[in-house]
Amino acid sequence: MDILWIVESLGEAATAALFGLITGVIFGVAAQRSRFCLRAATVEFGRFQMGDRVAVWLLTFSTALVWVQAAELSGLMQAEDARMMAVPGSWSGAILGGLLFGCGMVLARGCSGRLLVLGATGNLRSIISGLIFAVVAQMSLSGWLSPFRDRLAALWITSGGRNLNLEAAVGLPDWGGLILGLGIAVFALELSRRQQIGWTRLVFASGVGFAVAVGWVLTYALSQVAFDPVQIESATFTGPSAHTLMFFLERNPVLEFDVGLVPGVFIGAFAASWFKGEFKFQGFEDEANMRRAMLGAALMGFGGMLAGGCAIGAGVTGGSIFVGTAWLALFCMWVGAIVTDRMVDYSAE
């Protein structure tokens, strides 16, 4: 792919949006076909079941690690230049935001990325929840909730003016992340074999991780030829959902990677569900279910923005380049989800 030719033909902003669209379509197709879902994996794990949802999540996470670390070793990207690594991170935000996001995704029955994928398959509950998520995320970014978010995030931040690189902090060699990813992948494949998960689903599960690598590589390549500074980023849904919402509300919207990513996921998931005959309109089961989903979406919107990323943004994208606060946020999302499931759903069964 001749990046320079694309930039000269479309312009830098449109190229960034195009790369977001490509990343999103790959993610949408793969996530819909694999039924990738962190919420389902945490609930399964919290109930002491190492089933198919845990296996799919582990394979996605490990695939992202393998592809991204291999890309970095090949010189196709530089993790130190990534936006989430190059700026200070918030330990307090990762803890509090991760716990809130984990709680919210159990109540909403899906993380923000999963809601977007389900919405594209005709799930009206997910569309409403996704809109609430985007609105609260925007309020937390630059609206009424932003001062409160800033205060919580400032309680404990990383030192040195940058985020913590876990790989360097623990003294792993440059190829250490790749080996770790391969090790997790072997475990995930063995677990998948025990659960008799078909190869088609496994391929698509690895496709979700591959989409994360695609985003990193494309935005890094664009940053090398663009005249203006370009943020090196990949799949995440807290900030992009807020940015995409504002893109359609502002008089003079600006094209960027985020604005291509969210529609790309929707298009990919819709196409995958339509061609498989799985597109079907669905609504809320009852009023209580609607209240629960709306509360969960709001908690995810604030929690994801406070944590510096959602289940995908922190849990897979940030994790794939060993961002310290991203790994902590992911851990707290698991804790928040497991505790909420135990209190709300498991105890009621």
GUSEVEX-259639 format. One record per residue (C-alpha): residue number from 1; chain; x, y, z; residue in three letters. Coordinates in Angstrom, 3 decimals. Example, Ala and Ser with C-alpha at 12.3 -4.5 7.8 and 13.67 -1.06 7.14 Angstrom:
<recs>
 seq mol        x        y        z type
   1   A   12.300   -4.500    7.800  ALA
   2   A   13.670   -1.060    7.140  SER
</recs>
This chain:
<recs>
 seq mol        x        y        z type
   1   A    0.000    0.000    0.000  MET
   2   A    1.471    3.339   -1.077  ASP
   3   A    0.620    5.514    1.928  ILE
   4   A    2.070    8.662    0.400  LEU
   5   A   -0.056    8.297   -2.744  TRP
   6   A   -3.206    7.853   -0.654  ILE
   7   A   -2.376   10.915    1.453  VAL
   8   A   -1.709   13.028   -1.634  GLU
   9   A   -4.962   11.841   -3.232  SER
  10   A   -7.297   12.127   -0.244  LEU
  11   A   -5.568   14.398    2.222  GLY
  12   A   -4.304   13.530    5.690  GLU
  13   A   -7.643   13.783    7.537  ALA
  14   A   -9.550   11.695    5.003  ALA
  15   A   -6.747    9.120    4.961  THR
  16   A   -6.919    8.819    8.743  ALA
  17   A  -10.688    8.283    8.523  ALA
  18   A  -10.180    5.700    5.767  LEU
  19   A   -7.703    3.800    7.924  PHE
  20   A  -10.189    3.910   10.788  GLY
  21   A  -12.854    2.554    8.466  LEU
  22   A  -10.613   -0.323    7.352  ILE
  23   A   -9.734   -1.183   10.943  THR
  24   A  -13.381   -0.982   11.963  GLY
  25   A  -14.682   -3.206    9.168  VAL
  26   A  -12.161   -5.926   10.012  ILE
  27   A  -13.028   -5.631   13.686  PHE
  28   A  -16.794   -5.625   13.058  GLY
  29   A  -16.782   -8.721   10.870  VAL
  30   A  -14.439  -10.640   13.184  ALA
  31   A  -16.209   -9.644   16.417  ALA
  32   A  -19.652  -10.521   15.061  GLN
  33   A  -18.620  -13.906   13.720  ARG
  34   A  -16.545  -14.885   16.778  SER
  35   A  -19.044  -13.530   19.342  ARG
  36   A  -16.110  -11.883   21.108  PHE
  37   A  -17.249  -10.346   24.398  CYS
  38   A  -15.287   -9.444   27.529  LEU
  39   A  -18.458   -9.288   29.623  ARG
  40   A  -19.351  -12.874   28.770  ALA
  41   A  -15.788  -14.018   29.429  ALA
  42   A  -15.640  -12.389   32.866  THR
  43   A  -19.002  -13.804   33.886  VAL
  44   A  -17.954  -17.263   32.745  GLU
  45   A  -14.628  -17.024   34.576  PHE
  46   A  -16.244  -15.590   37.707  GLY
  47   A  -18.527  -18.606   37.841  ARG
  48   A  -15.492  -20.916   37.687  PHE
  49   A  -16.178  -22.007   34.120  GLN
  50   A  -13.343  -22.013   31.589  MET
  51   A  -15.676  -22.179   28.609  GLY
  52   A  -15.800  -20.963   25.025  ASP
  53   A  -16.154  -17.248   25.877  ARG
  54   A  -12.962  -17.271   27.957  VAL
  55   A  -11.162  -19.185   25.208  ALA
  56   A  -12.242  -16.691   22.537  VAL
  57   A  -11.218  -13.700   24.646  TRP
  58   A   -7.809  -15.199   25.435  LEU
  59   A   -7.226  -15.987   21.773  LEU
  60   A   -8.153  -12.438   20.760  THR
  61   A   -5.908  -10.909   23.418  PHE
  62   A   -2.978  -13.169   22.578  SER
  63   A   -3.395  -12.616   18.843  THR
  64   A   -3.279   -8.872   19.350  ALA
  65   A   -0.108   -9.283   21.405  LEU
  66   A    1.522  -11.475   18.756  VAL
  67   A    0.613   -9.306   15.760  TRP
  68   A    1.427   -5.994   17.431  VAL
  69   A    4.695   -7.149   18.966  GLN
  70   A    5.740   -8.732   15.660  ALA
  71   A    4.912   -5.478   13.869  ALA
  72   A    7.070   -3.539   16.302  GLU
  73   A    9.986   -5.951   15.937  LEU
  74   A    9.630   -5.559   12.161  SER
  75   A    9.743   -1.772   12.392  GLY
  76   A    6.137   -1.337   11.221  LEU
  77   A    5.224    0.614   14.352  MET
  78   A    6.771    2.160   17.444  GLN
  79   A    4.863    1.689   20.674  ALA
  80   A    6.700    4.484   22.453  GLU
  81   A    5.182    6.965   19.989  ASP
  82   A    1.605    5.791   20.591  ALA
  83   A   -0.700    8.368   22.139  ARG
  84   A   -1.586    6.325   25.211  MET
  85   A    2.088    5.611   25.926  MET
  86   A    3.456    9.087   25.210  ALA
  87   A    1.246   10.928   27.729  VAL
  88   A    0.917   10.520   31.518  PRO
  89   A   -1.481    7.820   32.625  GLY
  90   A   -3.738    7.756   35.671  SER
  91   A   -3.446    4.867   38.100  TRP
  92   A   -6.441    6.135   40.060  SER
  93   A   -8.420    6.495   36.840  GLY
  94   A   -7.514    2.967   35.789  ALA
  95   A   -8.679    1.545   39.117  ILE
  96   A  -11.885    3.532   39.577  LEU
  97   A  -12.767    3.709   35.903  GLY
  98   A  -12.025    0.027   35.371  GLY
  99   A  -14.260   -0.996   38.255  LEU
 100   A  -17.105    1.239   37.007  LEU
 101   A  -16.737   -0.012   33.449  PHE
 102   A  -16.736   -3.644   34.582  GLY
 103   A  -19.888   -3.049   36.620  CYS
 104   A  -21.523   -1.233   33.720  GLY
 105   A  -20.833   -3.864   31.089  MET
 106   A  -22.496   -6.540   33.227  VAL
 107   A  -25.562   -4.368   33.763  LEU
 108   A  -25.723   -3.450   30.056  ALA
 109   A  -24.999   -7.058   29.054  ARG
 110   A  -22.083   -6.084   26.862  GLY
 111   A  -19.082   -3.782   26.721  CYS
 112   A  -19.147   -0.722   24.474  SER
 113   A  -17.604   -2.559   21.527  GLY
 114   A  -20.026   -5.445   21.898  ARG
 115   A  -22.985   -3.034   22.044  LEU
 116   A  -21.872   -1.508   18.742  LEU
 117   A  -21.587   -4.928   17.114  VAL
 118   A  -24.959   -6.086   18.466  LEU
 119   A  -26.598   -2.827   17.413  GLY
 120   A  -25.488   -3.517   13.851  ALA
 121   A  -27.287   -6.877   13.960  THR
 122   A  -30.634   -5.256   14.806  GLY
 123   A  -30.459   -5.206   18.601  ASN
 124   A  -32.332   -2.015   19.490  LEU
 125   A  -31.432   -2.401   23.169  ARG
 126   A  -27.774   -2.146   22.237  SER
 127   A  -28.383    0.882   20.011  ILE
 128   A  -30.101    2.799   22.832  ILE
 129   A  -27.439    1.749   25.316  SER
 130   A  -24.707    2.684   22.854  GLY
 131   A  -26.142    6.165   22.373  LEU
 132   A  -26.295    6.703   26.133  ILE
 133   A  -22.722    5.457   26.396  PHE
 134   A  -21.571    7.938   23.741  ALA
 135   A  -23.400   10.877   25.347  VAL
 136   A  -22.001   10.180   28.828  VAL
 137   A  -18.532    9.633   27.355  ALA
 138   A  -18.737   13.065   25.695  GLN
 139   A  -19.968   14.628   28.950  MET
 140   A  -16.995   13.037   30.711  SER
 141   A  -14.572   14.218   28.046  LEU
 142   A  -15.536   17.876   27.778  SER
 143   A  -18.950   18.334   29.375  GLY
 144   A  -20.466   18.578   32.822  TRP
 145   A  -18.746   15.440   34.105  LEU
 146   A  -15.262   16.380   32.904  SER
 147   A  -14.205   18.339   36.065  PRO
 148   A  -15.160   15.365   38.254  PHE
 149   A  -13.300   12.981   35.948  ARG
 150   A  -10.231   15.220   35.986  ASP
 151   A  -10.195   15.303   39.798  ARG
 152   A  -10.401   11.529   40.072  LEU
 153   A   -7.765   11.001   37.387  ALA
 154   A   -5.368   13.449   39.083  ALA
 155   A   -5.365   11.545   42.379  LEU
 156   A   -2.539    9.255   41.238  TRP
 157   A   -0.738    9.614   37.930  ILE
 158   A    2.306    7.984   36.382  THR
 159   A    5.663    9.662   36.884  SER
 160   A    8.066   10.965   34.270  GLY
 161   A    5.468   12.646   32.070  GLY
 162   A    4.661    9.357   30.276  ARG
 163   A    2.732    6.191   30.887  ASN
 164   A    4.521    3.129   32.253  LEU
 165   A    5.829    0.589   29.744  ASN
 166   A    5.312   -2.695   31.595  LEU
 167   A    7.560   -4.624   29.228  GLU
 168   A   10.483   -2.340   30.024  ALA
 169   A    9.564   -2.043   33.713  ALA
 170   A    9.852   -5.795   34.330  VAL
 171   A   12.959   -6.097   32.176  GLY
 172   A   11.563   -8.200   29.337  LEU
 173   A   13.669   -8.318   26.166  PRO
 174   A   12.286   -6.807   22.962  ASP
 175   A   10.913  -10.189   21.921  TRP
 176   A    9.452  -10.929   25.368  GLY
 177   A    5.980   -9.641   24.491  GLY
 178   A    5.851  -11.836   21.394  LEU
 179   A    6.767  -14.923   23.407  ILE
 180   A    4.163  -14.079   26.051  LEU
 181   A    1.521  -13.699   23.349  GLY
 182   A    2.445  -17.044   21.802  LEU
 183   A    2.267  -18.714   25.214  GLY
 184   A   -1.218  -17.346   25.903  ILE
 185   A   -2.278  -18.353   22.390  ALA
 186   A   -1.185  -21.954   22.970  VAL
 187   A   -3.210  -22.060   26.191  PHE
 188   A   -6.215  -20.505   24.435  ALA
 189   A   -6.038  -23.031   21.601  LEU
 190   A   -5.837  -25.930   24.035  GLU
 191   A   -8.833  -24.553   25.923  LEU
 192   A  -10.639  -24.146   22.591  SER
 193   A   -9.896  -27.764   21.708  ARG
 194   A  -11.394  -28.918   24.986  ARG
 195   A  -14.479  -26.803   24.343  GLN
 196   A  -14.667  -28.120   20.761  GLN
 197   A  -14.747  -24.634   19.268  ILE
 198   A  -14.757  -24.720   15.477  GLY
 199   A  -11.835  -23.367   13.489  TRP
 200   A  -14.026  -20.774   11.795  THR
 201   A  -14.826  -19.099   15.079  ARG
 202   A  -11.186  -19.270   16.146  LEU
 203   A  -10.046  -17.608   12.931  VAL
 204   A  -12.497  -14.766   13.434  PHE
 205   A  -11.492  -14.449   17.115  ALA
 206   A   -7.900  -13.981   16.000  SER
 207   A   -9.222  -11.486   13.451  GLY
 208   A  -10.292   -9.155   16.258  VAL
 209   A   -6.719   -9.074   17.510  GLY
 210   A   -5.459   -8.639   13.962  PHE
 211   A   -7.708   -5.558   13.571  ALA
 212   A   -5.964   -3.963   16.550  VAL
 213   A   -2.589   -4.508   14.877  ALA
 214   A   -3.915   -3.079   11.606  VAL
 215   A   -4.931    0.126   13.356  GLY
 216   A   -1.538    0.533   14.994  TRP
 217   A    0.393   -0.113   11.780  VAL
 218   A   -1.756    2.132    9.569  LEU
 219   A   -1.732    5.130   11.894  THR
 220   A    2.018    4.754   12.453  TYR
 221   A    2.608    4.646    8.698  ALA
 222   A    0.468    7.761    8.276  LEU
 223   A    2.447    9.573   10.981  SER
 224   A    5.652    8.977    9.027  GLN
 225   A    4.451   10.803    5.907  VAL
 226   A    1.948   13.358    7.252  ALA
 227   A    2.909   17.023    7.475  PHE
 228   A    0.837   17.648   10.608  ASP
 229   A    1.272   15.525   13.774  PRO
 230   A   -0.798   12.323   13.636  VAL
 231   A   -1.933   10.371   16.680  GLN
 232   A   -0.763    6.751   16.601  ILE
 233   A   -3.788    4.788   17.792  GLU
 234   A   -5.960    1.769   17.166  SER
 235   A   -9.324    0.277   18.086  ALA
 236   A  -11.052    1.728   21.137  THR
 237   A  -14.628    2.898   21.617  PHE
 238   A  -14.934    5.392   24.459  THR
 239   A  -13.351    8.452   22.863  GLY
 240   A  -14.263    7.444   19.299  PRO
 241   A  -17.951    7.027   20.208  SER
 242   A  -17.986   10.539   21.667  ALA
 243   A  -16.076   11.967   18.692  HIS
 244   A  -18.325   10.240   16.163  THR
 245   A  -21.423   11.542   17.931  LEU
 246   A  -20.085   15.099   17.803  MET
 247   A  -19.043   14.676   14.168  PHE
 248   A  -22.703   14.402   13.220  PHE
 249   A  -23.781   17.235   15.535  LEU
 250   A  -21.207   19.933   14.805  GLU
 251   A  -21.499   22.435   11.964  ARG
 252   A  -17.887   21.982   10.813  ASN
 253   A  -16.932   18.386   11.638  PRO
 254   A  -13.361   17.141   11.279  VAL
 255   A  -12.454   13.795    9.756  LEU
 256   A  -10.167   11.610   11.850  GLU
 257   A   -9.383    7.950   12.575  PHE
 258   A  -12.122    7.728   15.229  ASP
 259   A  -14.816    8.928   12.832  VAL
 260   A  -13.989    6.103   10.435  GLY
 261   A  -13.584    3.428   13.110  LEU
 262   A  -17.078    3.425   14.632  VAL
 263   A  -19.015    3.383   11.316  PRO
 264   A  -16.558    0.750   10.063  GLY
 265   A  -17.373   -1.583   12.936  VAL
 266   A  -21.085   -1.058   12.349  PHE
 267   A  -20.760   -1.751    8.616  ILE
 268   A  -18.624   -4.843    9.168  GLY
 269   A  -20.890   -6.338   11.820  ALA
 270   A  -24.020   -5.555    9.806  PHE
 271   A  -22.608   -7.199    6.683  ALA
 272   A  -21.484  -10.274    8.607  ALA
 273   A  -24.866  -10.735   10.296  SER
 274   A  -26.819  -10.058    7.099  TRP
 275   A  -24.922  -12.558    4.960  PHE
 276   A  -25.188  -15.213    7.684  LYS
 277   A  -28.922  -14.599    8.078  GLY
 278   A  -28.479  -13.475   11.692  GLU
 279   A  -29.813   -9.928   11.370  PHE
 280   A  -32.910   -9.601   13.542  LYS
 281   A  -34.613   -6.694   15.268  PHE
 282   A  -34.756   -7.113   19.040  GLN
 283   A  -35.942   -4.815   21.815  GLY
 284   A  -35.936   -4.553   25.590  PHE
 285   A  -37.496   -7.437   27.465  GLU
 286   A  -39.196   -5.187   30.029  ASP
 287   A  -38.919   -1.875   31.840  GLU
 288   A  -36.533   -3.215   34.485  ALA
 289   A  -34.204   -4.525   31.788  ASN
 290   A  -34.249   -1.128   30.108  MET
 291   A  -33.362    0.736   33.320  ARG
 292   A  -30.549   -1.701   33.991  ARG
 293   A  -29.089   -1.335   30.505  ALA
 294   A  -29.268    2.461   30.598  MET
 295   A  -27.503    2.600   33.978  LEU
 296   A  -24.839    0.193   32.747  GLY
 297   A  -24.237    2.252   29.612  ALA
 298   A  -23.827    5.432   31.669  ALA
 299   A  -21.348    3.746   34.016  LEU
 300   A  -19.344    2.517   31.032  MET
 301   A  -19.330    5.960   29.438  GLY
 302   A  -17.862    7.629   32.520  PHE
 303   A  -15.738    4.665   33.584  GLY
 304   A  -14.216    4.151   30.147  GLY
 305   A  -13.244    7.802   29.828  MET
 306   A  -11.804    7.820   33.358  LEU
 307   A   -9.877    4.575   32.771  ALA
 308   A   -8.371    5.854   29.542  GLY
 309   A  -10.071    3.230   27.428  GLY
 310   A  -12.831    0.647   27.206  CYS
 311   A  -12.647   -3.143   27.272  ALA
 312   A  -11.104   -3.008   23.798  ILE
 313   A   -9.146    0.236   24.069  GLY
 314   A   -7.498   -0.557   27.393  ALA
 315   A   -8.033   -4.297   27.526  GLY
 316   A   -6.696   -5.265   24.108  VAL
 317   A   -5.311   -2.240   22.255  THR
 318   A   -3.431   -0.733   25.209  GLY
 319   A   -2.555   -4.157   26.529  GLY
 320   A   -0.952   -5.123   23.227  SER
 321   A    1.748   -2.456   23.678  ILE
 322   A    2.096   -3.017   27.456  PHE
 323   A    0.663    0.304   28.626  VAL
 324   A    0.817    0.106   32.424  GLY
 325   A   -2.489    1.796   33.220  THR
 326   A   -4.225   -0.207   30.486  ALA
 327   A   -3.278   -3.515   32.084  TRP
 328   A   -4.423   -2.226   35.479  LEU
 329   A   -7.704   -0.983   34.003  ALA
 330   A   -8.280   -4.369   32.350  LEU
 331   A   -7.703   -6.158   35.659  PHE
 332   A  -10.144   -3.840   37.417  CYS
 333   A  -12.726   -4.388   34.668  MET
 334   A  -12.552   -8.125   35.354  TRP
 335   A  -12.927   -7.515   39.097  VAL
 336   A  -15.816   -5.082   38.680  GLY
 337   A  -17.639   -7.390   36.296  ALA
 338   A  -17.193  -10.516   38.423  ILE
 339   A  -18.331   -8.777   41.617  VAL
 340   A  -21.350   -7.212   39.890  THR
 341   A  -22.388  -10.522   38.363  ASP
 342   A  -22.111  -12.183   41.745  ARG
 343   A  -24.257   -9.492   43.397  MET
 344   A  -26.852   -8.940   40.678  VAL
 345   A  -27.217  -12.025   38.489  ASP
 346   A  -25.613  -15.071   40.090  TYR
 347   A  -27.269  -14.537   43.470  SER
 348   A  -30.669  -14.229   41.798  ALA
 349   A  -30.420  -17.588   40.015  GLU
</recs>
